[in-house]
């Protein structure tokens, strides 16, 4: 199972992304609506990819990267820029290829 954490402050957008991810066989999405929520998720579970969505600024992304480095999970963090499901899946596949 490929576990993907979506970090996005816009709940409807996060829900849409999660629905698209969950449609893929062997992919499972989790949603964090804030930096603190994302950190709690990362300390509780290991993710294969962390997807940064809307509302997460560079400062919060940098904090998240530091915590991931401290956990030594080498989880790739990728920004999701919107667009259709094809772009979303491509972003995730590229991140998985870097692992």
MIDOSE-1310 file (N, C-alpha, C; in nm, 2 decimals, decimal comma, always signed):
residues 99
xxxx	+0,09/-0,12/+0,00/+0,00/+0,00/+0,00/+0,09/+0,12/+0,00; +0,06/+0,22/-0,09/+0,13/+0,34/-0,10/+0,05/+0,45/-0,02; +0,11/+0,50/+0,09/+0,04/+0,60/+0,18/+0,09/+0,74/+0,14; -0,01/+0,82/+0,11/+0,01/+0,96/+0,07/-0,06/+1,06/+0,16
xxxx	+0,02/+1,15/+0,21/-0,03/+1,25/+0,30/-0,05/+1,38/+0,22; -0,17/+1,43/+0,22/-0,21/+1,55/+0,15/-0,21/+1,66/+0,26; -0,13/+1,77/+0,24/-0,13/+1,88/+0,33/-0,18/+2,00/+0,26; -0,30/+2,04/+0,30/-0,37/+2,15/+0,23/-0,47/+2,21/+0,32
xxxx	-0,47/+2,34/+0,32/-0,56/+2,41/+0,42/-0,70/+2,43/+0,37; -0,73/+2,40/+0,24/-0,86/+2,41/+0,18/-0,92/+2,27/+0,18; -1,02/+2,25/+0,27/-1,08/+2,12/+0,30/-1,14/+2,06/+0,17; -1,22/+2,14/+0,10/-1,29/+2,08/-0,02/-1,18/+2,03/-0,13
xxxx	-1,08/+2,11/-0,15/-0,97/+2,07/-0,24/-0,90/+1,95/-0,19; -0,87/+1,94/-0,06/-0,80/+1,83/+0,00/-0,89/+1,70/-0,02; -1,02/+1,72/+0,00/-1,11/+1,60/-0,01/-1,11/+1,55/-0,16; -1,11/+1,64/-0,25/-1,11/+1,60/-0,39/-0,98/+1,53/-0,43
xxxx	-0,87/+1,58/-0,38/-0,74/+1,52/-0,41/-0,74/+1,38/-0,35; -0,79/+1,37/-0,22/-0,79/+1,24/-0,15/-0,88/+1,14/-0,23; -0,99/+1,18/-0,28/-1,08/+1,10/-0,35/-1,01/+1,04/-0,48; -0,94/+1,13/-0,55/-0,87/+1,09/-0,67/-0,76/+0,99/-0,64
xxxx	-0,69/+1,01/-0,53/-0,58/+0,92/-0,48/-0,64/+0,78/-0,44; -0,75/+0,79/-0,37/-0,81/+0,66/-0,32/-0,87/+0,58/-0,43; -0,89/+0,64/-0,55/-0,94/+0,56/-0,66/-0,83/+0,47/-0,72; -0,71/+0,50/-0,70/-0,60/+0,42/-0,75/-0,58/+0,30/-0,66
xxxx	-0,56/+0,19/-0,73/-0,54/+0,06/-0,66/-0,41/+0,07/-0,58; -0,41/+0,03/-0,46/-0,30/+0,03/-0,37/-0,25/+0,17/-0,32; -0,33/+0,27/-0,34/-0,29/+0,40/-0,29/-0,39/+0,44/-0,18; -0,35/+0,50/-0,08/-0,44/+0,55/+0,03/-0,40/+0,69/+0,07
xxxx	-0,49/+0,78/+0,08/-0,47/+0,92/+0,11/-0,51/+0,94/+0,26; -0,43/+1,03/+0,32/-0,47/+1,09/+0,45/-0,46/+1,24/+0,43; -0,54/+1,31/+0,50/-0,54/+1,46/+0,49/-0,50/+1,53/+0,62; -0,42/+1,63/+0,60/-0,38/+1,72/+0,71/-0,42/+1,86/+0,66
xxxx	-0,49/+1,93/+0,75/-0,54/+2,06/+0,71/-0,46/+2,18/+0,76; -0,35/+2,14/+0,83/-0,26/+2,25/+0,88/-0,12/+2,18/+0,90; -0,02/+2,27/+0,93/+0,12/+2,22/+0,95/+0,12/+2,13/+1,08; +0,05/+2,17/+1,18/+0,05/+2,09/+1,31/-0,01/+1,96/+1,28
xxxx	-0,12/+1,96/+1,21/-0,19/+1,83/+1,18/-0,10/+1,74/+1,10; -0,02/+1,80/+1,00/+0,07/+1,72/+0,92/+0,18/+1,66/+1,00; +0,23/+1,74/+1,10/+0,34/+1,69/+1,19/+0,29/+1,57/+1,27; +0,17/+1,58/+1,32/+0,11/+1,47/+1,40/+0,09/+1,35/+1,32
xxxx	+0,05/+1,36/+1,19/+0,04/+1,25/+1,10/+0,17/+1,18/+1,08; +0,28/+1,26/+1,06/+0,41/+1,21/+1,03/+0,47/+1,14/+1,15; +0,44/+1,18/+1,27/+0,50/+1,12/+1,38/+0,42/+0,99/+1,42; +0,30/+0,98/+1,37/+0,22/+0,86/+1,39/+0,23/+0,75/+1,29
xxxx	+0,27/+0,79/+1,17/+0,27/+0,70/+1,05/+0,38/+0,74/+0,95; +0,43/+0,64/+0,88/+0,53/+0,67/+0,77/+0,45/+0,68/+0,64; +0,48/+0,78/+0,57/+0,42/+0,81/+0,44/+0,52/+0,79/+0,32; +0,47/+0,74/+0,21/+0,55/+0,73/+0,09/+0,57/+0,86/+0,02
xxxx	+0,47/+0,94/+0,02/+0,48/+1,07/-0,04/+0,40/+1,17/+0,04; +0,45/+1,29/+0,05/+0,37/+1,40/+0,11/+0,35/+1,50/+0,00; +0,22/+1,53/-0,02/+0,17/+1,62/-0,13/+0,13/+1,75/-0,07; +0,20/+1,86/-0,11/+0,17/+1,99/-0,06/+0,06/+2,06/-0,15
xxxx	-0,05/+2,10/-0,09/-0,16/+2,16/-0,17/-0,17/+2,31/-0,14; -0,28/+2,36/-0,17/-0,30/+2,51/-0,15/-0,30/+2,55/+0,00; -0,26/+2,67/+0,02/-0,26/+2,73/+0,15/-0,14/+2,70/+0,24; -0,05/+2,62/+0,19/+0,07/+2,59/+0,27/+0,19/+2,67/+0,21
xxxx	+0,24/+2,76/+0,29/+0,34/+2,85/+0,24/+0,48/+2,79/+0,25; +0,58/+2,85/+0,19/+0,71/+2,80/+0,19/+0,77/+2,78/+0,33; +0,74/+2,87/+0,42/+0,79/+2,86/+0,56/+0,74/+2,73/+0,63; +0,61/+2,70/+0,61/+0,55/+2,58/+0,67/+0,61/+2,45/+0,60
xxxx	+0,63/+2,46/+0,47/+0,68/+2,35/+0,39/+0,83/+2,32/+0,44; +0,90/+2,43/+0,47/+1,04/+2,41/+0,52/+1,04/+2,35/+0,66; +0,95/+2,38/+0,74/+0,94/+2,32/+0,88/+0,90/+2,18/+0,86; +0,81/+2,14/+0,77/+0,77/+2,00/+0,75/+0,89/+1,92/+0,70
xxxx	+0,97/+1,98/+0,61/+1,09/+1,91/+0,56/+1,19/+1,89/+0,67; +1,21/+1,98/+0,76/+1,30/+1,96/+0,87/+1,26/+1,84/+0,96; +1,13/+1,84/+0,99/+1,08/+1,73/+1,07/+1,09/+1,59/+1,00; +1,07/+1,59/+0,87/+1,09/+1,47/+0,79/+1,23/+1,42/+0,80
xxxx	+1,32/+1,51/+0,78/+1,47/+1,48/+0,79/+1,50/+1,43/+0,93; +1,45/+1,48/+1,03/+1,47/+1,44/+1,17/+1,42/+1,29/+1,19; +1,31/+1,26/+1,12/+1,25/+1,13/+1,14/+1,32/+1,03/+1,05; +1,41/+1,08/+0,96/+1,49/+0,99/+0,87/+1,41/+0,90/+0,79
xxxx	+1,29/+0,94/+0,74/+1,21/+0,86/+0,66/+1,23/+0,88/+0,51; +1,31/+0,98/+0,48/+1,34/+1,01/+0,34/+1,21/+1,02/+0,25; +1,10/+1,07/+0,31/+0,98/+1,08/+0,24/+0,98/+1,20/+0,14; +0,96/+1,18/+0,01/+0,96/+1,29/-0,08/+0,84/+1,38/-0,06
xxxx	+0,87/+1,51/-0,07/+0,76/+1,61/-0,05/+0,75/+1,68/-0,19; +0,63/+1,68/-0,24/+0,61/+1,74/-0,37/+0,49/+1,83/-0,37; +0,50/+1,94/-0,44/+0,39/+2,04/-0,45/+0,29/+2,00/-0,56; +0,17/+2,01/-0,52/+0,06/+1,99/-0,62/+0,01/+2,12/-0,67
xxxx	+0,02/+2,14/-0,79/-0,02/+2,27/-0,85/-0,16/+2,28/-0,90; -0,24/+2,18/-0,88/-0,37/+2,18/-0,94/-0,38/+2,12/-1,07; -0,49/+2,13/-1,14/-0,50/+2,07/-1,27/-0,58/+1,94/-1,25; -0,58/+1,86/-1,36/-0,65/+1,74/-1,35/-0,58/+1,62/-1,28
xxxx	-0,65/+1,51/-1,28/-0,60/+1,39/-1,22/-0,47/+1,34/-1,28; -0,46/+1,36/-1,41/-0,34/+1,32/-1,48/-0,21/+1,39/-1,43; -0,22/+1,51/-1,40/-0,11/+1,59/-1,34/-0,08/+1,54/-1,20; -0,19/+1,52/-1,12/-0,17/+1,47/-0,99/-0,10/+1,34/-0,98
xxxx	-0,15/+1,25/-1,07/-0,09/+1,11/-1,07/+0,06/+1,12/-1,11; +0,09/+1,21/-1,21/+0,23/+1,22/-1,26/+0,32/+1,28/-1,15; +0,27/+1,37/-1,07/+0,35/+1,43/-0,96/+0,38/+1,32/-0,86; +0,28/+1,23/-0,83/+0,30/+1,13/-0,73/+0,40/+1,02/-0,79
xxxx	+0,38/+0,98/-0,91/+0,47/+0,88/-0,97/+0,61/+0,93/-0,97; +0,63/+1,06/-1,01/+0,76/+1,11/-1,01/+0,83/+1,11/-0,87; +0,75/+1,15/-0,77/+0,80/+1,15/-0,63/+0,83/+1,00/-0,59; +0,75/+0,91/-0,62/+0,78/+0,77/-0,59/+0,90/+0,72/-0,66
xxx	+0,93/+0,76/-0,78/+1,05/+0,72/-0,85/+1,18/+0,77/-0,79; +1,17/+0,88/-0,72/+1,28/+0,94/-0,65/+1,32/+0,87/-0,52; +1,23/+0,79/-0,47/+1,25/+0,72/-0,34/+1,36/+0,62/-0,35
